[in-house]
Amino acid sequence: MLPAMVARPHSAFDVLPQGLHHVSLREFRDVFAYNDHRAWLFEGLVLACRALRQAGCGRIYIGGSYVSSKERPGDYDACWDPAGVLPSLDPVLYDDNLALERRQIYRGDLLIGGAHDGPAGENFRFLSRDKVTHEERGMVGMKLNILELLNI
């Protein structure tokens, strides 16, 4: 279960408290896909999660305005853990030259990076900070469960 959103100085929207908050995909949908626009973005996230899981990815992390109280975020910002991912992964999910195509297909920003130290964790750390204030804010972590992805 996710904690309540908190107000931050210099922020127009409430955000998750600092830290990584783990939920299921269903719980994530129930909390964040609460209007038509957010549901449309969520559909793109689910497509990305299915493609990532099919290639062996086990976890994804979501930050940015989608996991805030903003009524109409422009997209979602996520990074996925590269551990165990097979070379069969669609290049659109990792090739920065295909970022526009990635946004068109999956409706959000998807970066490589897990919640760990080292170069692979840089994108995670980037997404966990407010773009304006640079304060750390909460992110959501999800285990990519194949059965849940097929039934959502």
Summary of the structure (lengths in Angstrom):
residues: 152
radius of gyration: 14.4
end to end distance: 18.0
largest distance: 44.1
contacts: 462
relative contact order: 0.24
helix: 39%
strand: 17%
